[in-house]
Amino acid sequence: MQPKVALDKNYWDKRYQTSDFGWDLGEISPPLKQYFNTLSDKTLKILIPGAGNAYEAEYLFNNGFQNVFVCDFARSALDNLKKRCPDFPESQLLESDFFKLNEKGFDLIIEQTFFCAINPALRKNYFEKMYELLQTNGKLVGLLFDDVLNADVPPFGGSAAEYTPLFQNLFSALHFAPCTNSIPPRAGRELFIELLKKT
Ligand SMILES: C[S@@+](CC[C@H](N)C(=O)[O-])C[C@H]1O[C@@H](n2cnc3c(N)ncnc32)[C@H](O)[C@@H]1O
């Protein structure tokens, strides 16, 4: 798999500016909503990288989680969140390349359609960066596609067997199984993951 376009901030920003975002659910993802509703500690430091329009961040913030950060290098996506959620702190909108993020010490990092959007050659770097950003006992939680998908433009797919060797030295899988409450178009095509940073 080799991307035929440069997957840089201009590429992604243009997609928001032209409303070319077929991945966007227009609301919080149901599996993540269900997971968030199990969390009782509202002081958790949470990162949502490649957050896009960030309905998950909006939900968390409106439900009392004040320590939520979003990272995206597409400014238009961050602006969209800010328009819907004006009280979201500017300092927690990280307009940055994920791989260059400096903010660390997260308790929880949320994945949804970010992993499938990056160049597949960077997948090992993705897990290494997640490891670096999480604090001891931190977790990477969310959804990964379990489907072949595209070869040249995002979304890039994969399978549990392909993903596991990329993270197993760094994370223990507390949960790594087919998602049971995906939105209908993604049903049977997603894994729900809960990966604990190894010490
Ligand atoms: C397919 S979209 C998913 C957005 C959101 N997670 C969702 O589910 O709606 C991928 C997002 O990742 C962002 N992105 C891609 N590569 C990135 C990188 N290296 N650093 C920061 N953001 C990145 C894009 O700008 C885009 O908003």
The ligand as an SDF file (V2000), in Angstrom:
LIG
                    3D

 27 29  0  0  0  0  0  0  0  0999 V2000
  -10.4160   10.3090    8.2660 C   0  0  0  0  0  0  0  0  0  0  0  0
  -10.2930   11.7450    9.2210 S   0  0  0  0  0  0  0  0  0  0  0  0
  -11.0160   11.2290   10.7540 C   0  0  0  0  0  0  0  0  0  0  0  0
  -11.5120   12.3470   11.6240 C   0  0  0  0  0  0  0  0  0  0  0  0
  -12.2210   11.8930   12.9220 C   0  0  0  0  0  0  0  0  0  0  0  0
  -11.3880   11.0370   13.7200 N   0  0  0  0  0  0  0  0  0  0  0  0
  -13.5210   11.2220   12.6000 C   0  0  0  0  0  0  0  0  0  0  0  0
  -13.6730   10.0360   12.9190 O   0  0  0  0  0  0  0  0  0  0  0  0
  -14.4000   11.8840   12.0660 O   0  0  0  0  0  0  0  0  0  0  0  0
   -8.5700   11.7920    9.6150 C   0  0  0  0  0  0  0  0  0  0  0  0
   -8.1670   13.0350   10.3700 C   0  0  0  0  0  0  0  0  0  0  0  0
   -6.8080   12.9350   10.7650 O   0  0  0  0  0  0  0  0  0  0  0  0
   -6.1530   14.1620   10.5280 C   0  0  0  0  0  0  0  0  0  0  0  0
   -4.7420   13.8350   10.3320 N   0  0  0  0  0  0  0  0  0  0  0  0
   -4.2160   13.0020    9.4070 C   0  0  0  0  0  0  0  0  0  0  0  0
   -2.9020   12.8740    9.5710 N   0  0  0  0  0  0  0  0  0  0  0  0
   -2.5730   13.6530   10.6490 C   0  0  0  0  0  0  0  0  0  0  0  0
   -1.3610   13.9240   11.3260 C   0  0  0  0  0  0  0  0  0  0  0  0
   -0.2060   13.3720   10.9330 N   0  0  0  0  0  0  0  0  0  0  0  0
   -1.3920   14.7540   12.3690 N   0  0  0  0  0  0  0  0  0  0  0  0
   -2.5600   15.3240   12.7640 C   0  0  0  0  0  0  0  0  0  0  0  0
   -3.7400   15.0960   12.1740 N   0  0  0  0  0  0  0  0  0  0  0  0
   -3.7470   14.2650   11.1160 C   0  0  0  0  0  0  0  0  0  0  0  0
   -6.8410   14.7450    9.3160 C   0  0  0  0  0  0  0  0  0  0  0  0
   -6.6950   16.1310    9.2250 O   0  0  0  0  0  0  0  0  0  0  0  0
   -8.2880   14.3140    9.5560 C   0  0  0  0  0  0  0  0  0  0  0  0
   -8.9810   15.2720   10.3130 O   0  0  0  0  0  0  0  0  0  0  0  0
  1  2  1  0
  2  3  1  0
  2 10  1  0
  3  4  1  0
  4  5  1  0
  5  6  1  0
  5  7  1  0
  7  8  2  0
  7  9  1  0
 10 11  1  0
 11 12  1  0
 11 26  1  0
 12 13  1  0
 13 14  1  0
 13 24  1  0
 14 15  1  0
 14 23  1  0
 15 16  2  0
 16 17  1  0
 17 18  1  0
 17 23  2  0
 18 19  1  0
 18 20  2  0
 20 21  1  0
 21 22  2  0
 22 23  1  0
 24 25  1  0
 24 26  1  0
 26 27  1  0
M  CHG  2   2   1   9  -1
M  END
$$$$
